[in-house]
């Protein structure tokens, strides 16, 4: 087997875990199913933070946001940092130094001024039409197809509250599928894979799809592929917010979806599902290109920066809520000759673990410490004895305002520390929809104390700068010990 395999990373934007891996069988993802059957499915993969810039910076650096500094989205006026520091080692720069040919297509969103070229990649286009400074390559591609950019109509649009700067949630675009950004990014990827055939240096290519992030705008046949009447109502759509942090209910008003009923959300979800299937089709085209142009030891990784609420808990987008729909993400890895086809991993892993994983795959000896752990032992079917039995995540706010949160998730429980509001405790065995906050329930007092201790242990291990104050704010104040599973 090659010491330095070709590596292909296929990243989506706001893809829920439960739309793949057979979780919702009516969402057609045959190509992701193919990737799963030919590789390993990580059933407990989590993002370290539920917001785009921060998660993408964590993927690049292997660090939690409090260590890389990109605490919120870089494009907003309240951005704490506009760009990721070039002083931080990333897998892009380290693999390039090793001799990898690194290329990148699609969404960036890790900085206003610095680009993938500043972090070891040749950028081959795609943009995202919103946060990139130039988008000329995609517009020219549309013109070459005989399509005038910007002339597509949106049919049956769904907007947030028209009284509050309405945001487009979903709709059908009249743009031919071949002229969409989703298709174009796949085209650029396929061209790159063909160009890399037979190269004397290993290839690392990263493709970042813009979807299925809102607005869920899809062409036919995907726009009408899923009948809203057939979509099962989310189990937590009847959220009452009783005993929850006030920010949850306030977020409904801020997002302008307080009055949206299930029928409207089902329409939106049908477009989201169509978007997922459209992207899956493009992934299938890319996988065919991998099999045609690259060697049969090429590593293919699929994951997402974070999930999407899509009406769960009646919420739109993401925000100051650490629910599974946002933090639980898909992760599939195919590596012929190393990963057992059709295998699953039930250990807790994180998006930021991919950085040291890519380095080890590429034969790079890291010269710095990261918060991530290489997944190679798991990919080879071995679980190290010291592997964590919980996962840790954080959130620092977005345009809604800065809002400090920390989360620890174990096999059965989830604990969320909300610095300015009530904390949350969910028993996911009894309450998988996370409707009932048990933080003050006497039956869960010992569970709460142990989870708080585990949270402090995670914060201490990752050098979280608010550990000292958080420890004072929690109820137990006990030394860390193993959390309940």
N, C-alpha and C positions, 0 to 999 in steps of 0.2 A: 504494500500500500504506500502511496505517496506520503512523504513526511509532511509536505505542505499542500493540502488539498485546495482546490478551488472552493470558494464559499460564496453562496448567494443568499442574501437577506431580503425577504419580502415583507415589508412593514405596511400595515394598514393604519388608518386613523379612526379611532373610536369604534373598534369592532368588539362587540360583546362576546364573551366566551360562549354563551348559550346558543349562538347561531351556528355553531359547528360541532363536530365530534358527536353527532347524533343526539345532541341535547334537545333540539327542536327539529324533529324529523321532516317537517314540512318546508324547511328552508333548504333549498337545493345547493349543496356545495360538493359536487362530485370530485372536483380536483383537490380540494382540501382533504376530502375523505381518502383520495388516492395517496396524498402525501402522508396522511396518518397511517394508512395500511402498509406503506412502504417504510415507515420510520417510527418515531416515538411520539406519543401524545403526552404532554405534561398536563395532568388534570388539576394541578394546584399552582398555576403560574399567576403572579401578581405584579402589578405595576407598583413602583415605589411612591408614585404621586399621580393623582388623577387630573393632570393638566398637560397640554401638549409640550410646550417648551421645556418644562422641568423634566418630564419623562424622557424626552429625546436627549437632553443633556446627560441624564443618568445612564441611558443606553450607551452613549459615546464614551463616558468616563468611568463607568462602574461605581459611581458615587451617588449617595443620597443628595437631594437638593441642598440640604444645609451644608454640605461639603463642597459642592461645585458652584453654588451661588446663584443659579438661575431659579429663583424661588417662584416666579410667576411668568406669565406669557410676555415675551420680549416685544411684541408689536404694540401693546397697549401703552397709553400715556403714564400709567402707574407702574411700569416695569421697574423692578428693583435693579436689574442688570439688563442692558441692551444686547450684550453679546457674551458668549461663553469665553472664558479666559483662554488665550492661546498657550498659556503656561501649563495648563492641565494636560497630562498625557491622555490621549484617546486611542481607541483601537485603530482608527484610521491612520494616524501618524505613525504609530508603532509598527503596524503591518507594512506600511509603505517603506519604513526604514529597513524592514526585514527583506524587502524585495517584491512585495505584492504589487500588482497593478490594480489600484483601487479606482472604481468608478461609482457614480451616484446619479440616479434619475428620480425626479419627483420632488415631493415636499421636503423642505428643509426646516424652517421655523425654529432654529436654535439661535438666531441672532439677526439683528437688523443690518449690520455692516459686514460681518465676517460670514463667509460662505463655506460649503464643503471643501473648496480648494484650500482653505486655511487649516484644514484638519486632515490632510492626506489624500483627498479624493479629487479625481477629475470629474467635474460636473458636466453631465451630458444633456441636461435640460429637463423640462417637464413642469417645473414650478408648481404653484398651487393657485395662481390667479388671484391671490388675496394678500399674502404676506411677502411675496418675492418682488424685488424692484423691477425686474424685467421678465417678460413672458413672450418675447418676440418669436422664439423658435416654435412654440405651440401655435401661435396665431398664423405663422407662415405655413405650417403643416395643414391647418384648416383651409387656407386659401388654395393650397396645392390640390386639395380634394374637391375644390369648387364650392366650398362652404364659406360664407362670409361670417367672420367672427362677430359675436354679439347679436346676431339676428335671430337666434333661436327663440321660440315662444315657450312659455311655461303654461301648461294646461293644468286645470284643477289645482291651483296652488293652495297650500295650507299655511297660514300665517299665525303668529302669536297675536295677542290682543292689539287690534288696530288703533286703540287709544294710546298706546305706549311705544312709539317707535317700532312698528311691527317688524318682526324678523321672519324671513321665509324658512319654514320648516321642511316642506316636502312638495313635490309636484312631478309632473311628467315634462321632460324637455323634448322638443321636436328635433333636436340635433341628432343626426344619424350616429349610431353607436361608434362607427369608425372615426368620427370627428370629435369625440369626447376626449377629455384629458385622461380618463381612465384607460381608454384604448391606446392613446398616444404614448403614455408612460410604458405600457407593455411593449409597444412597437420599438421604442428606444432601447428597452432592455434586451429584446430579441436581437436587435442589430448589434448590441454590445457583445452578447454571447457568441454570435457568429464571428465577430471580429476577434474574439479571444480564443477561437479554436486553434489548437496546435501551438499556442504561445509557449515560449521557453520560461516564462515566469508565471507563478500562480496568480489567479484572478480573485479579487474580492469585489463583488458588485452588490450594491444596495439599491433597491427599488422601493420608494415610498409612495404608495397610493394616497390620494387625497381623501378618498372615501373609506368607509361609509359615513364619514362626518356629515352633519347637516350643512347646507340644505340637501335633503335626500332627493336629488334631481336625477332621474334616470330615463333613458329612452325606452321605447318599446323594443323587444317584447317584455322587458323587465318591469316596466311601470304597471302593467296589468297582470303580472305573473301570479300574484298572491291576492286572493279575494279577501278583503277586510273582514267579511262575515265569517271566514274560516279561521281567523286568527284568535287564538285563545287569550282571553283577558288575563293580563298580568295578575298573579296572585296577590300582589301588594298595591294594586291600583286603588283599592279601598282604603288607602292610608288616611288616618285621622289626625296624625301628628300629636296625639295624646302622649305626654311624657317625653317628647322629642325636643331637641334644641330649637329655639325660636327661629333660627336662621332657615330651617327647613321649610316652614310654612311661608316665611317672608320671601323665600326664593321663588315661590310660585308667582307672586305678584311682580317681582322684579323681572322674571322671564316672560310674563304676560300669558301664562297658561293656566291660571287659577280656575277659569271657567271652561276649560276644554274637557269634553266628555269622552267616554271610551270609544264611541263611534268615530270621533275625529282622530283620536290617537291610533285607532286601528287602521285608518286610512294612511296615516303617517308611517306606521310600522310596516304596512305593506310595501311602501316605497323603500324603506330601510332594508327590508328583506330582499327586495329586488336589486338594490345596490350591492348587497353582499353577494348575490348570485352573479351579477355582472362582473364584479371583481374576481370572483372564483373562476369565471370563464377565462379571464385574462391570465390568471395564474396558471390555468391549464395550458394556455398557449406558451407561456414561459417554460413550464416543465417540459413540454415537448421539445422546445429549443435546447434546454439543458441536455436532454437525452440525445439530441441530434449532434450538437456541437462540442460538448464538453465530455471529459472522461467520466467513467461510471463510478468514480469515487468522490464526485462533487458533493459537497454539503449544501443542503437547502434548508433554510430556517424560515418559518412563518410565525409572525407574532404581531401585536398591536401596541401602540403607545399606552392606550387605556380603553375602557369601554364607553358605553353610552346609555343614558337612562331610558330614552325612547318611550316615555310615558310611565315607566316603573315609578312607583310612589307618586304618580301624577306629575313627575318632573320632566323638564326638557334639558337636554345637553348634559352637563355635569356641574359640579359646584361643591359647596361645603357639606358634602354628604359622602361618607365612606362606605357606600353600599357595594355589594358584590357586583352589581351591573356595571360599575365603573372600575373597580379595582381588580376584579378577577379577569384575566386576559387569556386569549388562546396562545399556545406555544406548541409548534410541531417541528420536529427535526428529522430530516432524512439524511443518512450518511451510510451508503452501502458499504458493507464489509466491517462496519463498526457498530452501528445501531441495529438491533434486532427488529426486523419488519413487524409491524402490528403491535409493538410493545407499548406499555403505558408506564408512567412514573407518577406516583402519588405523593412524592416529597414536595414540600413547599419550596418554590423557586421564584426568582424575581427577574424582571426585565433587565436590571443592571448586572445580573450574573452573566449575561451574554458577552460583556466586554472581556472579562478574563477568560471566558470560554473561547472566544475567537483568537485571543492571543495564544492560548495553549494549542489550539488547532494549528495555528500558523508557526509554531515553534519559537515563539517570542518569550524570552525570560523577562517577566515584569521587573522593573527596577523601582516600583513604587507600590504602596499598599492601596488597595481598593476596598470598598464596602462589599463588593461582589465576590462570589465564589465560582470557580470554574465548574461547569456542569459535566465535564468529561467523565468523571467517575459514574455519574448517573446514566449518561449515554452509553457507557460500556456495561451497564447492568449491575453496577456496584454502588451501594449506599455507604458512604463513610460513617463511622460510628458517631462522629461528632456533628452530623448534619442536624440543623435546627428543626425543632418540632413546632415552630411557629414562624410567622412572617410579620414584618414590620413595614409600615408605610406612613406617609405624612402628607400634609397639605398646608399651603401658606396663603391661599386666596387667589382671586382673580379680579376682574373689574368690579365685582360685587363688593370688594373690600378685602383687606388683609384679614385672615381668619386662621389662627393657628390650631391645627389638629394633628394628633398622632394616633396610630392604630396598631393593635396587635391582634393577629388572627391565629387561632389554634385549630385543632381538628374539629372541635365542637363549638367553640365560643369566639365571639368577636368583642373586643373592648375598644372604644374610641374615646380619647381624651379631647374634649373641646375646651380650650383654655378660657374663653369668655362666656361659656354657657354650661348646661348640664352635660355630664358624660353619658355614654351609651354602653349598654351591655346586651348582647343578643345571644340566645341559645339557639344555634343554627340547626340542631337536631329537632327541637320542638317548634322552632319558628324560622324556617328557611327563608321566608319572605322579609325578615327583619322588620316586623311590624310592632313588636312589643319590647320596649326598653325596660330591662330588668335591673337597671343600675341601683335602685333603692329597694329591691325586693329582698326581704330577709332570707329567703331560701338560697339566694345567690351571693350572700355576703362573703363567704370564704372564697368563692370563685372570683369575685371582684378583686379581693385583696391579692390573690395570686397572680391575676392578670396585670394588675397595676405594678406588681413587683417585676414581672416579666417585661413590661413596657419600659420600666426604668433600666432594666438590664440591657435592652436593645439600645436605648438612648445613650447609655454610657459607652457601650461597645462601639457605636458609630460616632462618638464625639458630638452628639447633638448639643448645641450651645445652650439650650434652655433646660437641660437636665436638672440643674440645681433648683430652679424655680418650680419645675413640674413636680419634682419629688415632694416639695413642700405642699403643693396644691392637692396631691392625691390623698385618699382617705387612710390608707394603711400605714404608709411610712415604714413598712417592713423591708428587710433585706430581700434581695431577689432569690427566688427559688423556682423550681420547675413549674410551669403553668399546667393547668388541667388540659387534657387532650380533647 
